[in-house]
Amino acid sequence: MVTKAYKQYKLNINIPENDSNKNKNFKIHKGEKVFYIGRHINGPESGSIGIVKNTLNNLAVIDLGMYGTWKIPYYYLQSLKN
């Protein structure tokens, strides 16, 4: 049986920092009002305002009123605290 040895080459690729990388330290808390800035075909309407019901590692559970309750990644949310 003949086996081939493969060599892995390292690619030096610089990935630009985008919005999802900037929001890794995004902090929201239960009960806080947030603004949904995402767009999804079967999702809630962009611009909806909701209340945070629970926070998870990379997403939050948001009650968006008539659109229902959704698990939404932080990079689709904007705090209305300010």
N, C-alpha and C positions, 0 to 999 in steps of 0.2 A: 504494500500500500504506500503510495506516494503522497506526502503532505506538502502543501505550499506554505511558506512563511509570508505573512503580510506585514508591512510596516505602516504605522499610523503617522501621518504628517500633521503638524500643528499649523493651523491657519491663523494668521494675525489679522483679525477682523475687528475693527472698532465699531461697536454698536452705539448709535447716538442715544442719548438719554431722552426718553419720551415721557409723556404724562404719567403712564402707569408706574414708571420707576420713581418719579418724584413723589407719588402719593403713598409710598410704602410706610411712611410715618404718619399718615393721616389718622387723626384720632377723633372719633365721635362717641357719644355716650347714650345710654338708654334714655328715652324721653326727648331727645333733641330733635328739632325740625331740620329736615334736609331737603335739598332740591335735586331731582333726578335729571341728569344731563345726558343720559344715554339714549340710544335709539335701537329698538329691537322690533322685528316684524310682529311677533305675537306678544310683545311686552307692553308695559304701561306707556302712556303718552309722555314724550319728552317735555320737560318743564313741570312735571307733577311735583307737588309738595307732599312729603310724608313724615311720619314720626318713627324714630328708631325703636324697635321692640327688643332687639337683641343684637349683640356684636360678636362676630366670629373672627378668625384669623385674617382672611382676605376679603370678607364680605359681611354685610349686615342684613338683618331681617327688618324690612321697612313696611309699615302699614301705609299704603297709598290711597286710603279711603275707598272710593268707588272702583278703583283699579285692583283692589285686593291687597294681599300681603305677599311680598316678593323678597327673595334672597338676591341682593344686588352687590356686585363688587364695588369696593371703595372708589375706584377710579371713575365710576359713573355717578358719584354723589358729590354734592357740594353743601357744606354746612351753611345754615342760615343764622348762625350765631352772631356774625358781625353785622 
